[in-house]
Amino acid sequence: MQIYNTLTRRKEPFTPIEPGKVRMYVCGMTVYDYCHLGHARVMVAFDVVTRYLRWRDFDVTYVRNITDIDDKILKRADENGETIASLTERMIAAMHEDEARLGVLRPDREPRATGHVSEIIAMVETLIDKGYAYPAGNGDVYYRVRKFEGYGKLNNRNLDEMRAGARVDVDEHKEDPLDFVLWKAAKPGEASWPSPWGEGRPGWHIECSAMSTCCLGDTFDIHGGGPDLTFPHHENEIAQSEAATGKPYVNTWMHAGAVRVNQEKMSKSLGNFFTIREVLEVHDPEVVRYLLVASHYRSPINYAPESLGEARKSLERFYTALEGMEALGGADASGVSDGRFAERFTAAMDDDFNTPEALSVLFELVRELNRAKKESPGEAPALAAELRRLGGVLGLFEQSPQAFLKGNQAALPLTEAEIEARIAQRAAAKQARDFAAADAIRDELATLGIVLKDSREGTSWVFERPDE
């Protein structure tokens, strides 16, 4: 298995620290608002990584943190006139709802920053004792960036370049403009904790250093996150953690690609910022998940109506092939004896979790399943089960074909009984050789998004919402 390591900027053979076990930490959400599509990308990307590693028989400990104390949280709670606990609990519950709808499995551990303040204080004290940090006159504690020899190695930058191009706030309390805060003195009325430096709260970067090492040890296998976290967040995590422990922090760094909307950067200022729940009000969650899985996790992804339409059509091909297989005993995959599809699927995923190539293998499996349904019906159930099994590694094909192909029943413009009545009327018109009337019924249903599909077994239908 090879994984692209952001730290070395190349693919490397993956060898866990402890044979057979993988310890992975992914930076989670700052819970002041609903999760957006960029969060969905990270959620789904590392859900696939976790599913695949477990499928390959690794014992995975997956940790994804929650930042539940932060400037944005304080500001939003104040704007809403609610307590910090009320805001964060509400947003955490919403996050769990969103990820469940996207088929994202919960991490093994989900530490919260507020639950690790004592460990954060202890790490800051260690950094001060070792000369890597200093208390300032304003009650803050800062990290001495120039003291850490390897600073910039994750992003391949040197300190002088960073200093020249940095957008650094002028702060008379810092020894160097590049230094960053580890502990923030509390302002009057702010949430705070007692510390050796007075009442305050953790800086953002130190939270992840403390939570990850508390949960996974001083050195662990994989650290992941979004594309915007490499600098300064992950760079600062390395500096803090390695200075505090004297050991390498992480062996493999992984970063998911950005989400763009109609080829533009997603941002609130451009008016193209979508929360997960806004998107799922309109689109089937599996369609959104497929769109995210169909691109390599490191690649930028474009979110647009046409790309969602293509994702739905791809899923329809899979579910149409699976239709009717349950009744034929499709849960038994014993007939697939040569493992040719699983072998190629595994080879694709072993190559830095290459989901586009893995999906191409599944499309070949669909073609083989469709051939078998016509020419060798006895082989079809095992092929269908293999498709379900391999798709499940990507978190796909977990609905019944009927449920997916008929779409969101709540959004249907007609009841199922009304649709079936129209289909019966069309069949009667065709029997009477009134083909104009039959075509009129088909066209009427098509304008409502209800597409009829004729076969030797009869007429079935799927619901394709116009916006997909």
N, C-alpha and C positions, 0 to 999 in steps of 0.2 A: 504494500500500500504506500502511495506517495501523496504527500500533502504539500501545497505551496506554503512556504513560511515567509511571512512579511518581513521578518527580521533578516533573513539571508537573501530574500528576493529570488528564490528558486524553489523548485519542487525537491523534496527530500524524502528518503525512505522513513516511514513512521515506525518508530520503535518506542513503545511505552517505557516509562521508568521502571514500572513493576510489570513483569510479563503477564499478559492477559487482562490487565486492568488499565483503564483510562480515567484520568482525573481532568475534568474540563470546567473552565470558568468562563462565563459570557457576561459582559456588561449589560445589565437590564435597564429598566425604565426609571426615569425620574417622574414620580407619580403626582404631577400637578394638573394633568389634562388627560383626555382620552388618547389612546395609542393611535398613531397614524400609519400610513402605508410603509414608511421607512422602518418603523418598528416591526411591522408584519414581515418585511423582508428578512430581518435578522432573526425573528422568532422562527420562521419557517426554515431558513437556511440551517440553523443549528439544531432544529428538530430533525431534519433529514440526516445531518451528521450523526446525531445520537442514535436514531433508528438504525442507520446502516452499521455503525460500530457494534451495536448490540446484535444485529443480524449476523455479523461476522464473529459472534461469540466473545466479544470483549465485555468485561464487567465495567460498565461506565458509571462514574459518579458525575452527574451534571449539576453544576451550581450556577444559578443566574440570580444576581442580586437585585434588590430594590432600593433606590435612593429615595428615602422618605423624609429627609431634612435637607433643605437647599434654599437658596435665595428665591428661586421661582416659586417654590412651594409656599414660602412665607408671604410673598407678594400676592399670590392667587388666593390664599386663605383670607388675607386681609381684605382683598377686593370683594370676595364672596361673603364676608362677614361670618365666617365659620371657623371652627378650630382646625388646627393642622391635622389632628387625628381624624376628624370628620372628613376632611378633604382627601387625605391619603387613603383611608379605608375605602372610601367610595371609588376612588380611581383604581385601586388594586382589585376590587371586585369587578369593575368594568374590564380591566385588563384580562382577568381570568376568563370572563365571558367571551371576550373577543378571541383569545387564543384557542378556547375550546371549540368555537364555531369554525375556526380555520384548521381544526384537527391537530393542533399543536399539543404535544404531551407536556404535562407539568414537569419542571425540573425536579431533581431529587432533593435539592435544598434551595431555599429562596431567602437568604439572609437579608435582613433590613439594616440599614445604616444605624438607626436608633437603637438596635439591639446589640451593637458592637462598639459602643462609645468607649468602654473601658479598654478594649483591645487597641482601639485607635490611639487613645491617650498613651498607652504603654509603648506603642510603636514610635510615637512622636518623642517620647522621653528617650528612647534608645537612639534616635537620630540626633537629638541634642547632645547626648553623652558622647557620641562618636564624632561630633563636630560637623555633622551634615545639616544641622538645623539650628536656628537661634530664635529666642524670644525677642520680640521688638517692643519698643516703648508704648505702643498702642494696645498691647494685650494680645496681638496676633503672634503666631509662630510661623516662620518662613523656612523653606528648604534652600540650601546653598547649591544652586545648580552647578556652578563651576567647580565645586568640590568633588562632584561625581565624574570620574574620568570618562565613562562610557556614554555620557549624555548625548543624545541625538542618534544613537546607533539604529534604532528602529526605523527612523525616518531618513537616515543617511544625510544628516545635516551636521554642520559644525557650529559651534557656539557663536563665532563671529558673524556668520551668515544670519543666524537666528536673531542676533542682537541688532543687526543692520536693518532687517526687514520686519522686526517684531512690532506688533501693535500692543505695546505694553503700557499699562497705566502708570503714570508717574506717581511714585509712592516714596515719600521721604523716609519712611520707616524701613525700607528694604536696603540691604547692602548692595544689591545689584538688581537692575530692572528685570532680569530674567528670573529671579527668585520667585517662587510661588508659595501660596499660603497652605499650611498644614492644619492650623487651628485658628478659628476666627473669633475674636472677642465679640461678645453679644452686645447689641445695641439695646437701649431701654425697652422693655416689653417683649423682646424676642425670646423664642424658645432657646434654652441654654442648659448646659451641664457644668458642674463644678470641675475644675482642673487645676494643676499646679500653677497655671498662668492666669487664673481667674475664670469667671463664668464665660462660657463660649460654646462653640459647636465645631464639628469637623469641617475641614475643607473637602471638596468633592474628590480629589484624586486619592487622598489617603484612605478614604472609605474602602475603595476597592482593594487596595494593598492589604488592609487589615482583614477584610472579609474573605478574600481569596485564600490567604495563607492560613487563616483560622480554620477554614473548611477543608483545604486540600493540602496543606503543608507548605514549607518554604519554597519548594520547587515542584511544579506540576507540569502535566503534559501539554495541554492546549489552552490558550486564552483567545477568546473570540470577541467580536463586536462589530459595530457599524463602521462605515468608511470614514466617518468624520472624527473617529476617536483615536486614530493613530497618533495625532499630535493636537494638543499637548497631553491628553489624558493618559494614553498608554505609555508614552515616553516618560511621563512623570511617575507612573506606577512602577516601571522598571527601576528608575533612579531611587525611589523611596525603598522599595522592597529589597533590592540587592544591597543597598547601603545598610539597611537595618539587619539583614540576616547574614550577609557575607557570602551568599550563595546565588547561583543563577536562578532567576525568577521563573521563567517559562521556557520550555523547549520549542514549542511551535506556536506562532502567532497567526491567527486567521481573521480575515476581514471580509465581510459581505459587501457587495456592490451597492451603489446608490440607486434610488428610485427616481425616475424622471417622469413628468406628466406631459404628454404630447411633446416630448423631446426638450422640455424646459425643466430646470431645477424646480423641485417642489418647494414652495414657500408660501407663507400666509400673505406676504405683500403682493404676490402675483395672482392671488385668488385661486390657486390650483392646489390647495392644501386639503387633503382628504383624510378623515379619520377612518379607522377600520370599520366602525359601525355604520358610518355613512355609506361606505361602499357596499357593505353586506345588506343594506336595506334594498339595494337594487340588484345585486348579483349573487348568484349561488356561491357560497363560501368555497366549494371545491373548485369552481372556475377560477376564483382569485388565487387559491393555493396552486393550481396547475400553472397559472401564469408565472408565479414566483419560482416554481420548481423547474419550469421549462428552460430557464436561463441558467447558465453556470453561476454558482453562488458569488463568484468574484466579479462577474460582469455587471455593468449598469443595466437596469431594466426599465423599459418604457411602459408606463401605464396609460392606456388610451382605449376608447370604445372599440376600435377595430382589433386591438390586441386581445381584449377580453372576448370578443366574438370568435376569434381564431381559437382561443383556449377552450371555449365551449364546444366548438365543432370537433376539436381533437378529443375531448372527453366523450362526446356523443359517439365517436367511432369505437371507443373502448367499450362503452356501456351497451351499444347496439350489439357488439360481438358477444357480450356476456349475457344478453337477454335470453331467458329461457333455460340457461344452464343449471340453475339451482334445482329445477325439477328433474334434471338428468343426473343428479349426483355429482355436481361440479365441485363439491368440497373435497373430493378424493383426487389427489394429484399423483397417485401411485403409477398412473400410466405414463408419466413423463419420466422415462428411465435414463435418457442419455444426458440430461441436464444441459443441453446445448445453449438454451436461452439464459439459464442462471449463470453459466460460466461466462458468457459474454457480458451479461449485466454486471456481474462482479468485477470483471476486468475494467469496465467503464467507471464504476464507482471507486475502484481502487486507484484510479488515476485522478486524484484530487477531487473526488466526489463529482464526477462529470455526469450530471443529471441529463443534459441534452442527449448525450450518447446513450445513456441508459434507457431513455425514452424511445430512442430509435430502435433499440432491441425490442422493446415492448410493442412497437408498431409492427415489427416483423412477426412477433408472436400473435398479434391480432390477425394478420393476413393468414397465418397458418391455422388459426382457430376458425376463421371464416371458411377456409378451404375444407377443413375437416368437417365442419357442420354440413357441408354439401356432399362431400365425397366419402368421408370416413367418420360417420357420426359417433362411432365407439371411441374415437380418440378425443373428441371435442371436450367432454367434461374435465379430463385431466389437463388439457391445455388451458381451459378457462380457469381452473384452480391455480395453475402456475402463473397466469396473468394476475390474478388476485393477490397471490403470495408476493410476487415481485413488486407489483404496484403498491402493496402495503408498506414496503420498505420506504417508499416516497410519501406515504400517507395518502395514497390515492385509491380509488375504486372501492371505498368502504360503504357506499350506499347500495341499495338495491337498484338494478337497472331501471325498473319501473318508476321508482321515486325520482331518479335523476332525469330520465328522458321526458317525464311529464312536467318537469320544472317545479317551480314554487306554486303549490296548489292555491295558496292564499292570493296569488296574483293572477290566477286564471280569469279571463273575461267571461267565461261560461262555466257552469258546473260540469262535472264529469258526465253526469246523466244527460245534460243537454248536448255535449259533444258527441256522446255515443248515439244519441237520437239523430243528430245530423248525419253521422256516418251511416246509420241504417237507412236514412232517406236517400243518401247518395247511392248506396248499394241497390236500393229499389229502383232508382232512376236508371242505373246502369243495366239492371236486369230488363227494364222496359226499353232499353236502347235509346233512352233520352239522355244522350251524352252531354248536351248543352246544359241541362239541369244539374247533372252530376258535376260538371266542371264548375258551375256557378257555386255549388255548395263548397267544393274544395277551395275555390278562390275566396269565398266569404270567410272561411275558417283561417285561411292563410293571412288575410289582412288583420286578423286578431292575434296572430302569432302562433296559431295552431296548425302544424304542418302534418299532413297525412302521408303515410308510407304504406304502399300496397305491396303485398307479398303473397306467396302461395297459401300462407296460413290465414290470410285476411288482411284487414286494414288496421294499422296501429297509428298512434299519433304522438307527437312531442310538442312541447310548448317552448317556443323561442321568443323571448321578450324582444320587442323592437330595439331596445337600447343595448342589447347584447349582440 
